[in-house]
Amino acid sequence: MRTPPVTTFPSSNYQRITNGLDAEEGCLTAKEELLRARRKSLRKGVWFQALSKAERGIIDLTLKYVDRVRSKILNAVLRKILRKLSYAVDHFFTWRLELIGRPIAEMQSRAAVALGLKSAEKWSNDRPYIQLLGLHQLGRHP
């Protein structure tokens, strides 16, 4: 029996970023949008946790030296980074659960596959299972 996938309803900001281009300016985002995302993530405390040093550097350098993003490659990179950052900000609790639960799920998946359970390969990508493991681990260590 298959269980239906868990769906979450993203906020309007997340929806705007995942839809891609900004209709007004013909580019991914204005400088104000990058500043707003950075400011909000710093306030929530996810700026340093959700993004790697390189991703933070890309946003910082874009804010410092670029007024309007015209490069398709930079647009794609910024879109990916902002999508990741927006998810971490808007869904902080589930993001935190996934951050904690993913290594546990990967370890359990590898162990079960080594014991011969072929269907366990899917465990490391099963978001509800990862969140459950994260919640369990979070409850064990306050």
C-alpha positions as protocol buffer text, in pm:
chain_id: "A"
residue {
  index: 1
  type: MET
  ca { x: 0 y: 0 z: 0 }
}
residue {
  index: 2
  type: ARG
  ca { x: 140 y: 339 z: -99 }
}
residue {
  index: 3
  type: THR
  ca { x: 99 y: 641 z: 118 }
}
residue {
  index: 4
  type: PRO
  ca { x: 35 y: 973 z: -53 }
}
residue {
  index: 5
  type: PRO
  ca { x: 323 y: 1221 z: -44 }
}
residue {
  index: 6
  type: VAL
  ca { x: 315 y: 1493 z: 215 }
}
residue {
  index: 7
  type: THR
  ca { x: 258 y: 1831 z: 58 }
}
residue {
  index: 8
  type: THR
  ca { x: 324 y: 2168 z: 209 }
}
residue {
  index: 9
  type: PHE
  ca { x: 180 y: 2494 z: 91 }
}
residue {
  index: 10
  type: PRO
  ca { x: 460 y: 2744 z: 37 }
}
residue {
  index: 11
  type: SER
  ca { x: 427 y: 3108 z: 124 }
}
residue {
  index: 12
  type: SER
  ca { x: 384 y: 3369 z: -145 }
}
residue {
  index: 13
  type: ASN
  ca { x: 752 y: 3466 z: -127 }
}
residue {
  index: 14
  type: TYR
  ca { x: 860 y: 3104 z: -178 }
}
residue {
  index: 15
  type: GLN
  ca { x: 611 y: 3071 z: -466 }
}
residue {
  index: 16
  type: ARG
  ca { x: 743 y: 3387 z: -631 }
}
residue {
  index: 17
  type: ILE
  ca { x: 1102 y: 3267 z: -612 }
}
residue {
  index: 18
  type: THR
  ca { x: 1026 y: 2916 z: -740 }
}
residue {
  index: 19
  type: ASN
  ca { x: 823 y: 3053 z: -1031 }
}
residue {
  index: 20
  type: GLY
  ca { x: 1137 y: 3216 z: -1161 }
}
residue {
  index: 21
  type: LEU
  ca { x: 1157 y: 3549 z: -1330 }
}
residue {
  index: 22
  type: ASP
  ca { x: 1020 y: 3871 z: -1193 }
}
residue {
  index: 23
  type: ALA
  ca { x: 760 y: 3998 z: -1438 }
}
residue {
  index: 24
  type: GLU
  ca { x: 839 y: 4366 z: -1384 }
}
residue {
  index: 25
  type: GLU
  ca { x: 1210 y: 4379 z: -1456 }
}
residue {
  index: 26
  type: GLY
  ca { x: 1270 y: 4068 z: -1665 }
}
residue {
  index: 27
  type: CYS
  ca { x: 1532 y: 3943 z: -1420 }
}
residue {
  index: 28
  type: LEU
  ca { x: 1526 y: 3700 z: -1132 }
}
residue {
  index: 29
  type: THR
  ca { x: 1519 y: 3951 z: -855 }
}
residue {
  index: 30
  type: ALA
  ca { x: 1591 y: 4308 z: -773 }
}
residue {
  index: 31
  type: LYS
  ca { x: 1860 y: 4411 z: -530 }
}
residue {
  index: 32
  type: GLU
  ca { x: 1589 y: 4482 z: -272 }
}
residue {
  index: 33
  type: GLU
  ca { x: 1467 y: 4121 z: -294 }
}
residue {
  index: 34
  type: LEU
  ca { x: 1816 y: 3988 z: -220 }
}
residue {
  index: 35
  type: LEU
  ca { x: 1855 y: 4232 z: 70 }
}
residue {
  index: 36
  type: ARG
  ca { x: 1515 y: 4136 z: 210 }
}
residue {
  index: 37
  type: ALA
  ca { x: 1595 y: 3763 z: 190 }
}
residue {
  index: 38
  type: ARG
  ca { x: 1933 y: 3814 z: 356 }
}
residue {
  index: 39
  type: ARG
  ca { x: 1793 y: 4035 z: 632 }
}
residue {
  index: 40
  type: LYS
  ca { x: 1507 y: 3794 z: 707 }
}
residue {
  index: 41
  type: SER
  ca { x: 1734 y: 3490 z: 717 }
}
residue {
  index: 42
  type: LEU
  ca { x: 1979 y: 3666 z: 948 }
}
residue {
  index: 43
  type: ARG
  ca { x: 1692 y: 3755 z: 1183 }
}
residue {
  index: 44
  type: LYS
  ca { x: 1568 y: 3394 z: 1184 }
}
residue {
  index: 45
  type: GLY
  ca { x: 1920 y: 3264 z: 1240 }
}
residue {
  index: 46
  type: VAL
  ca { x: 1938 y: 3044 z: 930 }
}
residue {
  index: 47
  type: TRP
  ca { x: 2176 y: 3250 z: 712 }
}
residue {
  index: 48
  type: PHE
  ca { x: 2488 y: 3066 z: 829 }
}
residue {
  index: 49
  type: GLN
  ca { x: 2323 y: 2726 z: 874 }
}
residue {
  index: 50
  type: ALA
  ca { x: 2125 y: 2700 z: 551 }
}
residue {
  index: 51
  type: LEU
  ca { x: 2387 y: 2836 z: 311 }
}
residue {
  index: 52
  type: SER
  ca { x: 2744 y: 2734 z: 245 }
}
residue {
  index: 53
  type: LYS
  ca { x: 3023 y: 2990 z: 253 }
}
residue {
  index: 54
  type: ALA
  ca { x: 3029 y: 3001 z: -128 }
}
residue {
  index: 55
  type: GLU
  ca { x: 2652 y: 3061 z: -151 }
}
residue {
  index: 56
  type: ARG
  ca { x: 2670 y: 3341 z: 104 }
}
residue {
  index: 57
  type: GLY
  ca { x: 2960 y: 3490 z: -89 }
}
residue {
  index: 58
  type: ILE
  ca { x: 2766 y: 3482 z: -416 }
}
residue {
  index: 59
  type: ILE
  ca { x: 2478 y: 3673 z: -260 }
}
residue {
  index: 60
  type: ASP
  ca { x: 2707 y: 3921 z: -83 }
}
residue {
  index: 61
  type: LEU
  ca { x: 2912 y: 3991 z: -398 }
}
residue {
  index: 62
  type: THR
  ca { x: 2597 y: 4023 z: -607 }
}
residue {
  index: 63
  type: LEU
  ca { x: 2459 y: 4277 z: -362 }
}
residue {
  index: 64
  type: LYS
  ca { x: 2785 y: 4469 z: -358 }
}
residue {
  index: 65
  type: TYR
  ca { x: 2871 y: 4480 z: -729 }
}
residue {
  index: 66
  type: VAL
  ca { x: 2557 y: 4409 z: -935 }
}
residue {
  index: 67
  type: ASP
  ca { x: 2262 y: 4646 z: -972 }
}
residue {
  index: 68
  type: ARG
  ca { x: 2060 y: 4431 z: -1211 }
}
residue {
  index: 69
  type: VAL
  ca { x: 2122 y: 4062 z: -1278 }
}
residue {
  index: 70
  type: ARG
  ca { x: 2140 y: 3999 z: -1653 }
}
residue {
  index: 71
  type: SER
  ca { x: 2339 y: 3676 z: -1671 }
}
residue {
  index: 72
  type: LYS
  ca { x: 2127 y: 3363 z: -1716 }
}
residue {
  index: 73
  type: ILE
  ca { x: 2383 y: 3158 z: -1525 }
}
residue {
  index: 74
  type: LEU
  ca { x: 2387 y: 3398 z: -1231 }
}
residue {
  index: 75
  type: ASN
  ca { x: 2005 y: 3407 z: -1242 }
}
residue {
  index: 76
  type: ALA
  ca { x: 1991 y: 3030 z: -1217 }
}
residue {
  index: 77
  type: VAL
  ca { x: 2242 y: 3019 z: -932 }
}
residue {
  index: 78
  type: LEU
  ca { x: 2065 y: 3296 z: -739 }
}
residue {
  index: 79
  type: ARG
  ca { x: 1727 y: 3131 z: -796 }
}
residue {
  index: 80
  type: LYS
  ca { x: 1860 y: 2805 z: -650 }
}
residue {
  index: 81
  type: ILE
  ca { x: 2017 y: 2979 z: -349 }
}
residue {
  index: 82
  type: LEU
  ca { x: 1708 y: 3191 z: -280 }
}
residue {
  index: 83
  type: ARG
  ca { x: 1481 y: 2888 z: -307 }
}
residue {
  index: 84
  type: LYS
  ca { x: 1694 y: 2707 z: -50 }
}
residue {
  index: 85
  type: LEU
  ca { x: 1707 y: 3012 z: 178 }
}
residue {
  index: 86
  type: SER
  ca { x: 1337 y: 3084 z: 144 }
}
residue {
  index: 87
  type: TYR
  ca { x: 1248 y: 2727 z: 237 }
}
residue {
  index: 88
  type: ALA
  ca { x: 1473 y: 2743 z: 543 }
}
residue {
  index: 89
  type: VAL
  ca { x: 1316 y: 3072 z: 655 }
}
residue {
  index: 90
  type: ASP
  ca { x: 952 y: 2989 z: 582 }
}
residue {
  index: 91
  type: HIS
  ca { x: 964 y: 2631 z: 709 }
}
residue {
  index: 92
  type: PHE
  ca { x: 1224 y: 2667 z: 982 }
}
residue {
  index: 93
  type: PHE
  ca { x: 1100 y: 2386 z: 1205 }
}
residue {
  index: 94
  type: THR
  ca { x: 1065 y: 2123 z: 931 }
}
residue {
  index: 95
  type: TRP
  ca { x: 1395 y: 2238 z: 780 }
}
residue {
  index: 96
  type: ARG
  ca { x: 1560 y: 2186 z: 1120 }
}
residue {
  index: 97
  type: LEU
  ca { x: 1402 y: 1841 z: 1154 }
}
residue {
  index: 98
  type: GLU
  ca { x: 1535 y: 1744 z: 811 }
}
residue {
  index: 99
  type: LEU
  ca { x: 1879 y: 1877 z: 897 }
}
residue {
  index: 100
  type: ILE
  ca { x: 1889 y: 1656 z: 1207 }
}
residue {
  index: 101
  type: GLY
  ca { x: 1709 y: 1353 z: 1063 }
}
residue {
  index: 102
  type: ARG
  ca { x: 1878 y: 1318 z: 722 }
}
residue {
  index: 103
  type: PRO
  ca { x: 2211 y: 1173 z: 846 }
}
residue {
  index: 104
  type: ILE
  ca { x: 2023 y: 928 z: 1068 }
}
residue {
  index: 105
  type: ALA
  ca { x: 1800 y: 819 z: 778 }
}
residue {
  index: 106
  type: GLU
  ca { x: 2100 y: 772 z: 550 }
}
residue {
  index: 107
  type: MET
  ca { x: 2280 y: 564 z: 812 }
}
residue {
  index: 108
  type: GLN
  ca { x: 1974 y: 346 z: 879 }
}
residue {
  index: 109
  type: SER
  ca { x: 1911 y: 307 z: 506 }
}
residue {
  index: 110
  type: ARG
  ca { x: 2268 y: 187 z: 442 }
}
residue {
  index: 111
  type: ALA
  ca { x: 2248 y: -56 z: 734 }
}
residue {
  index: 112
  type: ALA
  ca { x: 1916 y: -203 z: 618 }
}
residue {
  index: 113
  type: VAL
  ca { x: 2040 y: -240 z: 259 }
}
residue {
  index: 114
  type: ALA
  ca { x: 2351 y: -416 z: 390 }
}
residue {
  index: 115
  type: LEU
  ca { x: 2122 y: -660 z: 572 }
}
residue {
  index: 116
  type: GLY
  ca { x: 1940 y: -733 z: 245 }
}
residue {
  index: 117
  type: LEU
  ca { x: 1632 y: -508 z: 255 }
}
residue {
  index: 118
  type: LYS
  ca { x: 1631 y: -359 z: -97 }
}
residue {
  index: 119
  type: SER
  ca { x: 1336 y: -124 z: -36 }
}
residue {
  index: 120
  type: ALA
  ca { x: 1538 y: 57 z: 233 }
}
residue {
  index: 121
  type: GLU
  ca { x: 1724 y: 251 z: -37 }
}
residue {
  index: 122
  type: LYS
  ca { x: 1428 y: 491 z: -49 }
}
residue {
  index: 123
  type: TRP
  ca { x: 1446 y: 575 z: 321 }
}
residue {
  index: 124
  type: SER
  ca { x: 1722 y: 832 z: 281 }
}
residue {
  index: 125
  type: ASN
  ca { x: 1498 y: 1045 z: 53 }
}
residue {
  index: 126
  type: ASP
  ca { x: 1164 y: 997 z: 232 }
}
residue {
  index: 127
  type: ARG
  ca { x: 1091 y: 1342 z: 380 }
}
residue {
  index: 128
  type: PRO
  ca { x: 825 y: 1236 z: 633 }
}
residue {
  index: 129
  type: TYR
  ca { x: 1053 y: 960 z: 760 }
}
residue {
  index: 130
  type: ILE
  ca { x: 1347 y: 1201 z: 783 }
}
residue {
  index: 131
  type: GLN
  ca { x: 1133 y: 1454 z: 972 }
}
residue {
  index: 132
  type: LEU
  ca { x: 1012 y: 1181 z: 1209 }
}
residue {
  index: 133
  type: LEU
  ca { x: 1369 y: 1078 z: 1286 }
}
residue {
  index: 134
  type: GLY
  ca { x: 1464 y: 1443 z: 1338 }
}
residue {
  index: 135
  type: LEU
  ca { x: 1171 y: 1497 z: 1573 }
}
residue {
  index: 136
  type: HIS
  ca { x: 1261 y: 1183 z: 1766 }
}
residue {
  index: 137
  type: GLN
  ca { x: 1624 y: 1295 z: 1797 }
}
residue {
  index: 138
  type: LEU
  ca { x: 1523 y: 1649 z: 1891 }
}
residue {
  index: 139
  type: GLY
  ca { x: 1300 y: 1510 z: 2168 }
}
residue {
  index: 140
  type: ARG
  ca { x: 1585 y: 1304 z: 2309 }
}
residue {
  index: 141
  type: HIS
  ca { x: 1832 y: 1593 z: 2343 }
}
residue {
  index: 142
  type: PRO
  ca { x: 1680 y: 1923 z: 2458 }
}
